[in-house]
């Protein structure tokens, strides 16, 4: 099994032509991202079939807390996975094993603490989120299932996906996420409308999500066992603790990843708050647009996830020609996807909006919003593509600077500025305006950083 894993890593990271290696890494990651997007909408869709607004509101209230669990997964998974790829590029498998074990136990500890805190302080947390007399009971049911009971398996399955992908096994890494997503979509109606009595639909949705994430975790544990004791990914505490600088590197990349994800969610919250000041149709329309625009963005995230291990390995191995080819080809594919999405959404904006709602006024407004927001798609891709590159290089501080500057320095202030100057449509145009500046800043920092990074890496080599 060890020989097989070594051969796989050699194929993906060294031997296969760059287009073939990227295809092997990116395609499964893109599919899993699309499945994640669909199953994230599944609970809301099926709960919406009850026509009970309090149930819908309750599940929506828990979404920000659930997103925090994904941030915790990014801290350990992206931080650890990025470092493992670089360590393998330096031919330091022993340290990679120690980092993988550390990342898994870190994820277990922080997710267990988060779940325990949610259980202990459920009432004040739900009150802070806005749960009232009509929604508290439903929100509590959902939180107990997806956060308290399901938080640990959710975090661990996402962390294992990132770690397994970091050694070139993108297919296995994505299969577990796809399995969990498809199972959740299938179990939602079964638990909500068949197994549980009427009135317990939110509980059914929560149980379906929890169970699907447990099954996904079980799948990843089986993959881990099949990879064998000598694999670079291990949960064995016997490998010992990683070096201090490795621990710092995990947090150095993981913490910026978690913070950037939180700021992304904050941006959506601000958009909703600004749209509320106009009318309900505007809020409903922008809500539809924010869902529809996620399809090309999630494809872009899948491209970045698949690219990152290859870039990190090649960077540490000093194979910069292969690294540059991987970066350029990934960037080209992402921009092509963004261009296709612009063409489709400009042509069929109102048809896409009609998939979510039939009210003609809301459809009209959502179609207009979508035609504007989609223009920012290539800019948004380039913004997080650059952040992923710095994560692959292990430069968490630069990734954090770009993420914080993008959201707190440009995007969110631009929302308030254009809302004050232009009004409702200013909120919609803000993404393109802010990310134009973000891309210019990102490209400047990337071009300035590259020569210095290569020099530092050369000095470290014997």
N, C-alpha and C positions, 0 to 999 in steps of 0.2 A: 504493500500500500504506500509506503514511503517513497519507493522508486517511482510509482505511478504519479504521486503528487509532485515529485521533483520534475518528472517529465512534463506534466501539465504546466507547471510554472515556467519551465524553459520554453515550451511552445508559445504560451501567451505572452510572456515578458521578453523573450529573446529571439525565438526562431520564426514564428509566423510573420508574414508581411503585416505591416501596420494596419491596413484596411481589414484583413481577416481577424487580427487580434482584437481590434476595436469592435468588429461585428459580433465576435464571440462574447465580449464583455458588455456591450451596450444594449443589444437587442433584449436579453432577459431583463435587464434593469428597466428599460422603457416599458415593457409589458407589465412588470410588477408595479411601476408607478401609476400606470393607467388603471390597473385593478384596484390599487389603494384609493385612487380618486373616486372610482365608482362605488366601492364599498363604504367610503366615508359618507357618501350621499345616501346609502341604502337605508340606514336607520331613520334619517329624516324623511325619506320618501315613504317608507312603510308606515311610520308613525303618522304621517300626514294623511294616510288612507283612513284613519279613524275619524277624521274631521273634528278632532278635539283640539282646540287651540292651546289648551293648557298642557297637553302632552307634548305638542310640538315645541312650545316655549321651554318646557322642562329639559328636553334633550338638547336644545340649543344653548341653554344656560351652562351645561356641563362641558360643552365643546372647548372653551378656553382652558379648563382644567385638564381635559384629556390631551390637549395639545402640549401641555407642560410635560406629560409623560414622554411624548415624542422628542421634546427638547432634551430630556434626561438621556434618552436613547442615543441622541446625536452626540452628547458629551462623551460617553464611553465608546460608542460604536465608530463614529467618524474620527474622534481623537485617536483611538487605538488602532483602527484599520489603516489610517493614513500612515502611522508610524510603522506598522508591521510591513507594509509594502516597501517602505524605505529601508528597513532593516534587512529584508530579503535581498534588496538591491545591493546592500553592503555585505551580503553573504554571512549575516549574523543571525542564523536561525534560532540559536539558543535564547538570545535576548527577545526575539520575536515571540517565542513560546511564553516567556515570562510576561511580556506585555499583554498577550492575549488572555492569559489567566487573570492578570490584574484587572483588565478591562471588564471581564465578565463578573468578577466579584465586586468591582466598583458599581457596575450596573445593578447587581442584585441588592447591594446595600442601599443605594440611594433610592431605588424604586420601592423597596420595602419600607424605608423611612417615610417616603412620600405617601404611600398607601396608608400607613399607620397614622400619619398626621391628618389625612383626610377623614379617617374613621373617627379619630378623637375629637376633631374640631368641625365635624360635618355641619352642625347647625349654624355657627357664625359664618363659615365659608359660603354656605348656600344663601344666607342672608345678604352677604356682601355681593354675591353675584346677582341678586335681585329676585330670589325666589320668594313668592308670597304665599298666602293661604291656599290658593288654587293650584300652585305649581310645586310647592315644597315636597309633598309626598312623592310625586312622580320623579322629581329631580333627585331625591334621596335614593329611590329605587335604582335609578340609572347609575348614579355615582357609586353605590355599593357594588354594582356588577362590574362596571368598566374601569373604575379607579381602585377601589379597595381590594376586590377579588381579582380583577383583571390587570391591574397596573404592572405587577411583576412580570407575568408572561408577555405582556405587550412590549415592555422595555427590553426584556431579554431576547425575544424573537427578533426585534429590530437590530439589536446590537450584534447578535450572531450573524444576521444577514450581512451586515457591514464587514465583520471580521472574516467571514468565509469568502466574501467577494475580494477582500484584500489579497488573498493568495491566488487569485485567478479563477476561482470557482463561481463565476457570475451566474451560471445556470442554476446551480443548487441554491445559491443565495437568494435568487429571485423566486424560485419555485415555492419556497416556504411562505413567502409573503403572498404570492398568488393563491396558494392553497387556502390560507387563512381568509383572504378576501372573498374568494368564491364561496367558501363555506359559510361565511357571514351572510352573504346575499341569499343563500339557500335556506339558512336556518331562521332568518328574520321572520318570514311569513309563517313558517312552521310553528315557532314558539308563540308568535303574537296572535295568530288567528286559528290555530288548530289545538295546540297542547294546553295553552293557558286560557282561563275564562275571560270573558269580556270585561274590560276595565283594567286588565293587567298587561296591556300591550307594551307599555314602556318597560316593564319588568322583562317581558319576553325579548324585546330588542336588546336590552342590556345583557341578558343571559346568552343570547346568540353571539354577541360581540365577544364576551368573555370566553365562551367555549371555543370559538374560532381561533382566538389568539393562543389559547392553551394547546390546541391541536397544532398550530404553526410552531410553537415552541417545541412540542414533542417531535415534530419533523426535523427541526434543526439539531436536536439532541441525537437523533438517529444518524443524521449526516455526520455529526461530530464523531460518533462511535465508529462509523464506517471509514472515516479518514485515518483512524489508527492512532496509537499512542505516540508515534514519532512525528505526527503532523505539526505544522507551525501553529495551528489553532488548537488549544487545549484548555481544559478547565481544571487540570490537575494542580493542586496547591504545592505538590512536590517540586515543581520547577523553580520555586522560590520567587522572591520579589525582583522586579526589574531595577535597573540602575536609577539613581536619583534623577539624572537628566532625561531618562525615558519617561518617568512619571510626569516630570515637568512638561515634556513634549506632548503627552496624552492630553493633559489639561490645557496646554498652550494652544492646541487645535480644537479640542472638544468644547471648551468654554465659549470661544467665539462662535462656534457653530450653534450652540444652544441659544446664545444671546441673539444672534441674527434671526433665528427661527421665531423667537419671542417678539422681536421688533417687527417681523413680517406680519404676525397676527395683530399686533398693535395698530399697524397701518390700516388693516381692514376694519378694525374697531372704530378708528377715527373717521373713515369714510362713511360708515353707517351713522355715526353720531351727527356728522355734517348734513347728510341727506335727510335725516329726521326733521331738520329745521325747515324743509321745503314742504313735502307732502308724502303721504303713504305710498303713492304710486312711484315716486322717485326712489324711495327706499326699496320697494319691491323690485323695481327695474335694475337698480345697481346690484342688488343681491343676486339676481339672475346672471348679470354680466360677470360678477366676480367668480361665479361657479363655472360659466362657459369658458372664460379665459384660462382656467386652470389646465385645460387639456393640453394645449401646446406648451405651457409652462412645465407641466409634469413630464412631458416628453423631454424637455430640455434638462430637467433634473436627472432623468434617467441617463441621458447622454453624459452628463457630468459625473454621475456615480460610476458608470462603466469606464470612463476615461481615467479617473483619479488613480486607481491602483497602478495602471500602466505607466502613467506619467511619474508617479512617485518612485516606482521601481527604477525606471530608466534614469531619472534624475540622480538617485543615489548611486546607481551603477556607473554613472559618468557617460552613459550612452545618450548624449544630448541630441544627436541627429534623429534617433528614433523618438525621443521625447518630443522634439519640435514637430515631427511629422504627425504624431498622435494629437498634439494640441491643435495644429492647423486643420487636420481632417475633422476632428470633433467639432471645432468651431464652425467649419463650413457646413457640416450636417445640421447643426443647431440653427444656423441662420437660414438654411433652406427650409427647415420645418417652420420657422417663424414666418418666412415669406409665403409659404403655402397657406398658413393659418390666416394671414392678412387677406389673401385673395378669397378664401372661402368665407370668412366672416364679413367681408365687405359685400360679397355677392348674396349671402344667405343669412344676414344678420337677423332679420325678422323671423325667418323660419326656425332658427336656433332658439330664439326667445320664446316662440310659440310652443316649443317642446316642454317648457316649464310652466307656462300659464296661458290661458285662453283669452283673458281680458284684453280687448283691442288697444285700449289706451296704454296699458302697461307694456304690451308687446311693442307698440310704436316707440315708446320712450326707451325701452331696453335695446331695441335695434339701433337707435341713434347712439346710445351710450357705447354699445359694443363696437360700432364702426370707428369710434374715437379711441377707445381703450386698446383695441387690437394693434393700433399703430405703434404702441410701445413694446410689443412682444419681442422684436429683435433686440431692443435696448435692454429689456429686462433679462433676456437670456445672456447677453454679454456681461451684464452686471454680476449675476451670480456665477457665471462661468469663470470669471477672473477670481472670485472668492474661492471657488473650488480649486483652482490652480495653486493658489497660495497655501491652501490646506494640504494639497499634494506635496508641496515643497516643505511642509512643516513650519511654515511662517504664519503661526496663529495670530501674532500681533498685527501683521499687515491685514490679514483676513478680517480681524475684529475692527480695525480702523476703517476699512472699506465698508463693512456691514453697518457699523454705527453711523458713519458719515452719510451712507445712502439713506438710512431710514430717519435718524434723528436730525441729521444736518441738512438733508435735501428733501426727501419725499414728504415727510409729515409737515414741515414748515411750508412746503409748496402747496399742500392741500389747503392750509389756512389762508395763505396769501392769495391763491387764485380764487378761492371761494369768496374772499372779500372783494376782489377786483372784478371777477367775471360772474360769480354766482354759481348756480347749480352745475353748469357745464364746465366751469373752472375746476371743480372737483374731479370731473372725468378726465380733463386734459392734464391734470397734475402729474400723472405717472410718466407720460411722454416727456414733459418738460423737465422733471427732476432727473429721470434716468438718462437724458441726453448729457447732463452735467456729470452724472455718476460714471458713465462710460468713458468720457474724456479723462476724468480723474484716474479711473482704473487702468486705462491704457498707458497713461503717463507713468504711474507707479510701477506697472509691470515692466515697461521698457527700461526704466531706471534701475529696477531691482535685478534683472537677469544677469548682466555682466558681473555685478558684485557677488551674486550668489554662486556663480561658477568659480569665481576666484577663491571664495571661502572654501568651497568643496574641494578644489584642487589642493589647497594648503593642508586639508585634513588627511589627504591620501598619503600613504607611505611612499 
